Amino acid sequence: MDIGFIGIGSMGAAMVPNLVKAGHRVSVWNRTLAATKALEGVTVLPSIASAFSNDAVVTMLSDDTAVRNVIIDSGALASARKDCVHVMMSTISLALVEELQELHHREGIAYVAAPVFGTPDVAAKAQLTILVAGNAEAVATVQPLLDAMGQKTWHLGDDPKHANVAKIAGNLLITLAIEAMGEATALTESYGLKAADFLEVVTNTMFSSPSYKRYGGNITHNSYEPGFKLTLGLKDVNLALEAAKAKQALLPAAEIVRETMLEAVEQGLGSKDWSALAKVTVIPPDPLEQVGRNLVQVQANLRHAIALAYRHGLVFERGEVDGDAEGGANLVLAAIAAANVRHVVVLRDHQAAQFVVQLLRGCHQLFFVLLQRQHGHLDGSEQGVEAQHRAPFLVVAAGRLLLVSIQQQVEEGAVDAA
């Protein structure tokens, strides 16, 4: 087949040689010409649009911004061959997938989603795991290309979003596995059991899988040379959270691992392999950082509580909050009242309201304990008074964060406003 390949990054550079080896005629385009010079047996394309004069186009770009700039903003699809099949192998947001589907439909071009599991060294060996979804006829047309690049292709139906949501969810599982190994080894090492000894047990028994073995090995050897950069892993966690928000789903563990990855980036680990987030997990934070981490957990808990309450009669009202509870049936959360936002939550179901109020009280107690540990005591001293003063405001901050999310959902029409 005549193939146009867009994106010669670390993955693309490893995938193209396998297409050439399989006998396909490959022409390539990349934003920087230097990346294409190391490839043998290929033709360098003069423009993005020229890639779509081939039988098929494979796109492997880093993120939504790159895909939008190269595929959409360039207008390359307008002059594409109508029998060309576009294979999008990038990991991108579900919102962008929908936009691309509509654009390809308007232009009369087949669109197939085929994101992959695997690092550049896996790609070089043609051992990628490929998730594919799209029109069955179009998928069959490009199957020889997928066979040349991967060890197995998993067919997930005719909706391209299925392939992308599977990839996003799969990468989320890997980040959670890394976080779990980081926490577990921190525990074992605190009792004198080496991480290497512990990980050898679990990665050869209950967690005997490629991801646990690969990233457990990185943790064991404290070696985090990039296979899949941490910044790209963070991008994928954000994609998972965005996808969940669109469906009003809750991913509290993803919220926590996202904060850990952000901290890793701040520590200069963004260009390392994403398993480097285990280093952040095992570094004891100072007390103020610990308060921040618990705030993230509380925010996730509050979202979960509101979701539960919503199922029991959560409604939205416009107007200012006066904090008045009418006969106990319409309880307004103290944190929400203090946040003073235009969209407020009123719980019509007394049992649900009591549940959330109790949770807020628990959050207050949690922060009170954290601050007590931070200052060492809570008495009549200046430090003790400050700690008692700050605890409620931390709960209010959690409520404010929650309400911002709820307010956005109301304005976007994700939920009905009364």
C-alpha positions as CSV (number, residue, x, y, z in Angstrom):
1,M,0.0,0.0,0.0
2,D,1.0,3.6,-0.4
3,I,1.1,5.1,3.1
4,G,1.5,8.7,4.3
5,F,2.9,8.8,7.9
6,I,2.4,12.0,9.9
7,G,4.5,12.4,13.0
8,I,8.1,11.2,13.3
9,G,8.6,11.4,17.1
10,S,10.0,8.7,19.2
11,M,7.0,6.4,18.5
12,G,6.7,7.2,14.8
13,A,10.4,6.8,14.2
14,A,10.1,3.3,15.6
15,M,7.0,2.3,13.7
16,V,7.8,3.5,10.2
17,P,10.7,1.0,9.6
18,N,8.3,-1.9,10.2
19,L,5.9,-0.6,7.5
20,V,8.8,-0.3,5.1
21,K,10.0,-3.8,6.1
22,A,6.6,-5.2,5.3
23,G,6.8,-3.9,1.7
24,H,4.7,-0.8,2.0
25,R,5.6,2.4,0.2
26,V,5.9,5.0,2.9
27,S,6.2,8.7,2.6
28,V,6.5,10.8,5.8
29,W,5.8,14.3,7.1
30,N,7.1,15.9,10.3
31,R,7.2,19.4,11.6
32,T,11.0,19.3,11.8
33,L,12.7,17.8,8.8
34,A,15.7,16.6,10.8
35,A,13.7,13.7,12.4
36,T,12.9,12.3,9.0
37,K,16.6,12.0,7.8
38,A,17.4,9.0,10.0
39,L,14.7,6.9,8.3
40,E,15.6,4.7,5.3
41,G,13.4,3.7,2.4
42,V,11.0,6.6,2.8
43,T,10.0,9.7,0.8
44,V,9.7,13.0,2.6
45,L,6.5,14.8,1.9
46,P,6.4,18.5,0.9
47,S,3.2,19.2,2.8
48,I,0.6,17.7,5.2
49,A,-2.0,17.7,2.4
50,S,0.2,15.6,0.2
51,A,0.0,12.8,2.7
52,F,-3.7,12.4,2.0
53,S,-3.0,11.5,-1.7
54,N,-2.0,8.0,-0.5
55,D,-4.2,4.9,0.1
56,A,-3.9,5.4,3.8
57,V,-2.6,8.0,6.3
58,V,-1.2,7.1,9.7
59,T,-1.1,9.9,12.2
60,M,1.0,9.5,15.4
61,L,1.2,12.9,17.2
62,S,1.8,13.8,20.9
63,D,-1.5,15.4,22.0
64,D,-4.7,17.3,21.1
65,T,-2.9,20.5,20.3
66,A,-0.6,18.8,17.8
67,V,-3.4,16.9,16.1
68,R,-5.6,20.0,15.9
69,N,-2.8,22.1,14.4
70,V,-1.6,19.5,11.9
71,I,-4.9,17.8,10.8
72,I,-7.6,20.3,11.4
73,D,-6.1,23.8,11.2
74,S,-4.0,22.9,8.1
75,G,-7.1,22.1,6.1
76,A,-5.4,19.1,4.7
77,L,-8.5,17.0,4.6
78,A,-10.2,19.3,2.0
79,S,-8.0,17.9,-0.8
80,A,-7.8,14.3,0.4
81,R,-8.5,11.3,-1.8
82,K,-12.0,10.1,-1.1
83,D,-10.9,6.5,-0.9
84,C,-8.1,7.4,1.6
85,V,-8.4,5.9,5.1
86,H,-7.1,8.0,7.9
87,V,-5.7,5.9,10.9
88,M,-5.4,8.1,14.0
89,M,-3.0,6.4,16.4
90,S,-2.5,9.3,18.7
91,T,-3.9,9.3,22.3
92,I,-6.3,12.2,22.2
93,S,-9.4,13.4,24.0
94,L,-12.8,12.0,23.3
95,A,-14.1,15.4,22.5
96,L,-11.5,15.8,19.8
97,V,-12.3,12.3,18.5
98,E,-15.9,13.4,18.0
99,E,-14.8,16.6,16.2
100,L,-12.5,14.5,13.9
101,Q,-15.3,12.1,13.2
102,E,-17.6,14.9,12.1
103,L,-14.9,16.5,10.0
104,H,-14.0,13.3,8.2
105,H,-17.7,12.6,7.6
106,R,-18.2,16.0,6.0
107,E,-15.2,15.4,3.7
108,G,-16.2,11.8,2.9
109,I,-13.0,10.3,4.3
110,A,-12.9,7.1,6.4
111,Y,-11.7,7.6,9.9
112,V,-10.3,4.8,12.1
113,A,-9.0,5.2,15.6
114,A,-6.1,2.9,16.5
115,P,-4.2,4.0,19.6
116,V,-1.5,1.7,21.0
117,F,-0.1,0.3,24.2
118,G,3.7,0.1,24.1
119,T,6.9,2.1,24.3
120,P,9.3,3.0,21.5
121,D,11.4,-0.1,22.1
122,V,8.2,-2.2,21.9
123,A,7.2,-0.4,18.7
124,A,10.6,-1.0,17.2
125,K,10.1,-4.8,17.6
126,A,6.6,-4.6,16.0
127,Q,5.1,-5.8,19.3
128,L,2.6,-3.0,19.9
129,T,-0.9,-3.8,21.3
130,I,-3.3,-2.0,19.0
131,L,-6.9,-0.9,19.9
132,V,-8.9,-0.3,16.8
133,A,-12.4,1.0,16.2
134,G,-14.2,2.4,13.2
135,N,-16.1,1.4,10.0
136,A,-15.5,-2.3,9.5
137,E,-14.6,-2.0,5.8
138,A,-12.1,0.8,6.5
139,V,-10.5,-1.2,9.4
140,A,-10.2,-4.2,7.0
141,T,-8.4,-2.0,4.5
142,V,-5.7,-0.9,6.9
143,Q,-5.4,-4.2,8.8
144,P,-2.2,-5.1,7.0
145,L,-0.6,-1.9,8.3
146,L,-1.7,-2.7,11.8
147,D,-0.3,-6.2,11.5
148,A,3.0,-4.8,10.4
149,M,3.3,-2.6,13.5
150,G,1.7,-4.7,16.3
151,Q,1.6,-8.2,17.8
152,K,-2.2,-8.1,18.2
153,T,-5.1,-5.9,17.1
154,W,-8.1,-5.7,19.4
155,H,-11.3,-4.8,17.5
156,L,-13.6,-2.6,19.7
157,G,-16.5,-1.9,17.4
158,D,-17.4,0.7,14.9
159,D,-17.3,3.8,17.2
160,P,-13.8,5.3,17.2
161,K,-14.4,6.6,20.7
162,H,-14.3,3.1,22.0
163,A,-10.7,2.6,21.1
164,N,-9.7,5.9,22.6
165,V,-11.5,5.5,25.9
166,A,-10.0,2.1,26.2
167,K,-6.5,3.6,25.7
168,I,-7.1,6.4,28.2
169,A,-8.5,4.0,30.8
170,G,-5.7,1.6,30.3
171,N,-3.1,4.3,30.8
172,L,-4.9,5.4,33.9
173,L,-4.6,1.9,35.2
174,I,-0.8,2.0,34.7
175,T,-0.4,5.2,36.6
176,L,-2.4,3.8,39.5
177,A,-0.3,0.7,39.4
178,I,2.9,2.8,39.6
179,E,1.4,4.9,42.5
180,A,0.4,1.7,44.3
181,M,3.9,0.2,43.9
182,G,5.4,3.4,45.1
183,E,3.2,3.4,48.2
184,A,3.6,-0.3,48.9
185,T,7.4,-0.2,48.6
186,A,7.5,2.9,50.9
187,L,5.7,0.8,53.5
188,T,7.9,-2.3,53.2
189,E,11.1,-0.2,53.3
190,S,10.0,1.6,56.4
191,Y,10.1,-1.9,58.1
192,G,13.5,-2.8,56.5
193,L,12.3,-4.9,53.6
194,K,13.9,-3.8,50.4
195,A,11.8,-2.7,47.5
196,A,13.6,-5.2,45.2
197,D,12.7,-8.1,47.4
198,F,9.1,-7.2,47.8
199,L,8.6,-6.4,44.1
200,E,10.2,-9.6,43.1
201,V,7.5,-11.5,45.0
202,V,4.4,-9.6,43.8
203,T,5.5,-9.1,40.2
204,N,6.0,-12.9,39.9
205,T,2.8,-13.9,41.6
206,M,-0.4,-11.9,42.0
207,F,0.8,-9.0,39.7
208,S,2.6,-10.9,37.1
209,S,2.0,-8.6,34.1
210,P,4.2,-6.6,31.7
211,S,3.4,-3.2,33.3
212,Y,4.1,-4.3,36.9
213,K,7.3,-6.0,35.8
214,R,8.6,-3.1,33.7
215,Y,7.8,-0.3,36.1
216,G,8.5,-2.4,39.2
217,G,11.9,-3.0,37.7
218,N,12.4,0.8,37.3
219,I,11.5,1.3,40.9
220,T,13.8,-1.5,42.0
221,H,16.8,-0.1,40.2
222,N,15.9,3.6,40.7
223,S,16.3,4.0,37.0
224,Y,13.8,6.3,35.2
225,E,15.2,6.9,31.7
226,P,12.3,7.8,29.5
227,G,10.3,5.1,27.9
228,F,7.1,7.0,28.2
229,K,7.6,10.5,29.5
230,L,5.9,11.5,32.7
231,T,4.5,14.6,31.1
232,L,2.7,12.5,28.5
233,G,1.4,10.2,31.3
234,L,0.0,13.3,33.1
235,K,-1.6,14.4,29.8
236,D,-3.4,11.0,29.7
237,V,-4.6,11.2,33.3
238,N,-6.0,14.6,32.5
239,L,-7.8,13.1,29.5
240,A,-9.3,10.5,31.8
241,L,-10.6,13.2,34.2
242,E,-12.0,15.2,31.3
243,A,-13.8,12.2,29.9
244,A,-15.2,11.3,33.3
245,K,-16.4,14.9,33.9
246,A,-18.3,14.8,30.6
247,K,-20.3,11.8,31.9
248,Q,-20.5,13.1,35.5
249,A,-18.4,10.1,36.6
250,L,-16.1,10.1,39.6
251,L,-12.4,9.2,39.5
252,P,-11.1,10.1,43.0
253,A,-7.9,7.9,42.7
254,A,-7.1,9.6,39.4
255,E,-7.4,13.0,41.1
256,I,-4.8,11.9,43.7
257,V,-2.3,10.5,41.2
258,R,-2.7,13.6,39.1
259,E,-1.5,15.7,42.0
260,T,1.4,13.4,42.5
261,M,2.4,13.7,38.9
262,L,2.1,17.5,39.0
263,E,4.5,17.4,42.0
264,A,6.9,15.2,40.0
265,V,6.9,17.7,37.2
266,E,7.6,20.5,39.7
267,Q,10.6,18.4,41.0
268,G,12.0,18.3,37.4
269,L,11.0,14.7,36.6
270,G,8.7,15.5,33.7
271,S,11.1,14.3,31.1
272,K,11.8,11.0,33.0
273,D,9.8,7.8,32.5
274,W,6.4,8.1,34.1
275,S,7.3,5.5,36.7
276,A,9.3,8.3,38.3
277,L,6.1,9.3,40.0
278,A,6.9,6.5,42.5
279,K,9.9,8.6,43.7
280,V,7.4,11.4,44.6
281,T,5.2,8.9,46.3
282,V,7.9,7.6,48.6
283,I,9.4,11.1,49.5
284,P,7.8,12.1,52.8
285,P,6.1,15.5,52.2
286,D,6.4,18.3,54.8
287,P,3.3,19.0,56.9
288,L,2.0,21.8,54.7
289,E,2.3,19.6,51.6
290,Q,0.5,16.8,53.5
291,V,-2.4,19.2,54.2
292,G,-2.6,20.0,50.5
293,R,-2.6,16.3,49.5
294,N,-5.5,15.7,52.0
295,L,-7.4,18.6,50.5
296,V,-7.3,16.8,47.1
297,Q,-8.6,13.7,48.8
298,V,-11.4,15.6,50.5
299,Q,-12.3,17.3,47.3
300,A,-12.7,13.9,45.7
301,N,-14.7,12.7,48.7
302,L,-17.0,15.7,48.5
303,R,-17.6,15.1,44.8
304,H,-18.5,11.5,45.6
305,A,-20.9,12.7,48.4
306,I,-22.6,15.2,46.1
307,A,-23.0,12.5,43.4
308,L,-24.7,10.2,46.0
309,A,-26.9,13.1,47.2
310,Y,-27.8,14.0,43.6
311,R,-29.4,10.5,43.2
312,H,-31.6,11.3,46.3
313,G,-32.9,14.6,45.0
314,L,-30.2,17.2,44.5
315,V,-31.4,20.4,42.8
316,F,-29.8,23.7,41.8
317,E,-31.1,27.2,42.6
318,R,-29.9,30.6,41.6
319,G,-29.4,33.4,44.1
320,E,-27.4,34.2,47.2
321,V,-27.0,31.9,50.1
322,D,-28.2,33.0,53.5
323,G,-27.4,29.7,55.1
324,D,-30.9,29.2,56.5
325,A,-32.1,25.6,56.8
326,E,-35.9,25.3,56.5
327,G,-37.2,22.8,59.1
328,G,-34.1,20.6,58.5
329,A,-35.5,19.5,55.1
330,N,-33.5,22.0,53.0
331,L,-30.1,21.9,54.5
332,V,-27.5,24.2,52.9
333,L,-23.9,23.1,53.4
334,A,-21.8,25.4,55.5
335,A,-18.9,25.3,53.1
336,I,-21.1,26.2,50.2
337,A,-22.7,29.1,52.1
338,A,-19.2,30.4,53.0
339,A,-18.1,30.1,49.4
340,N,-20.7,32.7,48.4
341,V,-21.2,31.6,44.8
342,R,-24.2,32.3,42.5
343,H,-25.1,28.6,42.0
344,V,-25.8,26.9,45.2
345,V,-26.7,23.4,46.1
346,V,-29.9,22.6,48.1
347,L,-30.5,19.1,49.3
348,R,-34.2,18.3,49.2
349,D,-33.7,14.9,50.7
350,H,-33.0,15.1,54.4
351,Q,-31.1,11.8,54.7
352,A,-28.8,12.8,51.8
353,A,-28.3,16.2,53.3
354,Q,-27.3,14.8,56.6
355,F,-24.8,12.5,54.9
356,V,-23.0,15.3,53.3
357,V,-23.1,17.5,56.4
358,Q,-21.5,14.6,58.4
359,L,-18.9,14.3,55.7
360,L,-18.0,18.0,56.0
361,R,-17.7,17.6,59.8
362,G,-15.4,14.7,59.3
363,C,-13.3,16.8,56.9
364,H,-13.1,19.6,59.5
365,Q,-11.9,17.1,62.1
366,L,-9.4,15.7,59.6
367,F,-7.8,19.1,58.9
368,F,-7.9,19.9,62.7
369,V,-5.8,16.8,63.4
370,L,-3.4,17.5,60.5
371,L,-2.8,21.0,61.8
372,Q,-2.4,19.7,65.3
373,R,0.3,17.4,64.1
374,Q,1.9,20.3,62.1
375,H,2.1,22.6,65.1
376,G,2.6,19.9,67.7
377,H,-0.1,21.3,70.0
378,L,-3.4,23.1,70.1
379,D,-3.7,25.2,73.1
380,G,-4.2,28.9,73.9
381,S,-0.9,29.8,72.2
382,E,-0.7,31.8,69.0
383,Q,0.0,28.7,67.0
384,G,-2.9,26.8,68.5
385,V,-5.3,29.6,67.8
386,E,-4.0,29.9,64.2
387,A,-4.5,26.1,63.7
388,Q,-8.1,26.3,65.0
389,H,-8.8,29.3,62.8
390,R,-7.4,27.7,59.6
391,A,-9.2,24.3,59.8
392,P,-12.7,25.6,58.8
393,F,-11.2,27.6,55.9
394,L,-9.6,24.5,54.5
395,V,-13.0,22.9,54.5
396,V,-14.5,25.9,52.8
397,A,-11.7,25.8,50.2
398,A,-12.7,22.2,49.5
399,G,-16.3,23.3,49.2
400,R,-15.4,26.1,46.9
401,L,-13.4,23.8,44.6
402,L,-16.4,21.5,44.5
403,L,-18.8,24.3,43.7
404,V,-16.7,25.6,40.9
405,S,-17.1,22.2,39.3
406,I,-20.8,22.1,39.9
407,Q,-21.3,25.7,38.7
408,Q,-19.5,24.8,35.4
409,Q,-21.8,21.8,35.0
410,V,-24.9,23.9,35.5
411,E,-23.7,26.5,33.0
412,E,-22.7,23.9,30.4
413,G,-26.1,22.2,30.8
414,A,-24.6,19.0,32.1
415,V,-27.2,19.0,34.9
416,D,-30.5,20.8,35.2
417,A,-30.8,24.0,37.2
418,A,-34.0,24.6,39.0
